[in-house]
Amino acid sequence: MRLPRLVILGFFLASGLVPALRGAGAPANPKEIAITVKRFEYSPKEVRLKQGETVTLVLTSQDVTHGLFCRKLKIDADIPPNQETRLTVTPQAAGSYTAICNHFCGAGHGNMKMTFVVE
């Protein structure tokens, strides 16, 4: 009797013999970093990360919808008011990266920036 291919694949996935298909490399519970957003600032203004370490950014807006955008770190998130936005990031290269708000939020919007420092 032949086992269907899906049953065999399911066995390998469940047993851990195919870790690449299960997302190997990403920790089950990455470190969380809380970032609070309000007109016209991020708090904290600077976040330090380790190269290759996966972290979850927990973003909360206190007033209007904001954004967090940093092309080089592949970050592009909408942050609606009074709810959490969770974003998992694994920085690949050391350096200092500026993130901006990409949702117009008022007169000080153009100065709304924060820095990610990857070591």
C-alpha positions as CSV (number, residue, x, y, z in Angstrom):
1,M,0.0,0.0,0.0
2,R,1.4,3.4,-1.0
3,L,1.1,6.4,1.4
4,P,-0.1,9.6,-0.3
5,R,2.6,12.2,-0.7
6,L,0.8,14.7,1.6
7,V,0.8,12.2,4.4
8,I,4.6,11.6,4.0
9,L,5.3,15.4,3.7
10,G,3.2,15.9,6.9
11,F,5.2,13.3,8.7
12,F,8.5,15.0,7.8
13,L,7.2,18.5,8.7
14,A,5.8,17.3,12.1
15,S,9.0,15.4,12.9
16,G,11.3,18.4,12.2
17,L,13.2,16.6,9.5
18,V,12.5,19.5,7.1
19,P,13.3,22.5,9.3
20,A,13.7,24.9,6.3
21,L,10.0,24.5,5.5
22,R,9.0,25.2,9.1
23,G,10.8,28.6,9.3
24,A,14.1,27.4,10.9
25,G,16.3,30.3,12.1
26,A,13.5,32.5,13.5
27,P,13.1,32.1,17.2
28,A,9.7,31.0,18.5
29,N,9.5,34.0,20.9
30,P,11.6,36.9,19.6
31,K,12.5,39.8,21.9
32,E,9.8,42.5,21.9
33,I,10.5,46.3,21.7
34,A,7.7,48.7,22.5
35,I,7.5,51.9,20.5
36,T,4.9,54.5,21.3
37,V,3.9,57.0,18.5
38,K,2.2,60.3,18.8
39,R,2.3,63.6,16.9
40,F,5.2,64.3,16.1
41,E,7.5,61.8,17.8
42,Y,8.5,58.2,18.3
43,S,9.4,57.0,21.8
44,P,12.1,55.9,22.1
45,K,13.8,58.0,19.4
46,E,16.5,55.4,19.0
47,V,16.4,51.6,19.1
48,R,19.5,49.4,19.2
49,L,19.3,46.0,17.4
50,K,21.8,43.2,16.9
51,Q,22.6,42.1,13.4
52,G,20.9,38.8,12.5
53,E,18.7,38.8,15.7
54,T,15.0,38.7,15.2
55,V,12.9,41.1,17.2
56,T,9.3,42.1,17.2
57,L,8.4,45.8,17.2
58,V,5.2,46.5,19.2
59,L,3.9,49.8,17.8
60,T,1.1,51.8,19.4
61,S,-0.3,55.2,18.3
62,Q,-1.8,57.5,21.0
63,D,-3.6,59.8,18.6
64,V,-4.0,59.4,14.9
65,T,-2.8,56.8,12.3
66,H,0.9,57.0,11.8
67,G,3.4,55.0,9.8
68,L,6.8,53.6,10.3
69,F,8.9,53.3,7.2
70,C,12.6,52.3,6.7
71,R,13.3,50.8,3.3
72,K,16.8,49.4,4.2
73,L,15.3,47.4,7.1
74,K,12.3,46.4,5.1
75,I,9.9,48.1,7.6
76,D,6.6,49.5,6.3
77,A,3.9,49.5,8.9
78,D,0.6,51.4,9.5
79,I,-0.1,52.2,13.1
80,P,-3.8,52.9,13.8
81,P,-4.7,54.6,17.0
82,N,-5.3,52.6,20.2
83,Q,-4.3,49.3,18.9
84,E,-1.1,47.3,18.6
85,T,0.8,46.8,15.4
86,R,3.3,44.0,15.6
87,L,6.2,43.8,13.1
88,T,9.0,41.2,13.1
89,V,12.3,42.4,11.9
90,T,15.7,40.6,11.4
91,P,18.3,43.3,10.5
92,Q,21.0,41.9,8.1
93,A,23.6,44.6,8.0
94,A,25.2,46.8,10.7
95,G,24.6,50.5,10.5
96,S,22.4,53.5,11.4
97,Y,19.0,53.6,9.7
98,T,16.5,56.5,9.8
99,A,12.8,55.6,9.9
100,I,10.1,58.1,9.1
101,C,6.4,58.5,9.5
102,N,4.8,57.9,6.0
103,H,1.3,59.0,7.0
104,F,0.7,62.8,7.0
105,C,-0.2,63.6,10.6
106,G,0.0,67.4,10.8
107,A,2.4,70.4,10.6
108,G,5.3,68.6,12.3
109,H,5.1,65.5,10.2
110,G,8.2,66.2,8.2
111,N,10.4,66.1,11.3
112,M,8.9,62.8,12.7
113,K,11.9,60.4,12.6
114,M,13.6,57.7,14.6
115,T,16.8,55.8,14.3
116,F,17.6,52.1,14.3
117,V,21.2,51.3,15.2
118,V,22.2,47.8,14.2
119,E,25.4,46.5,15.8
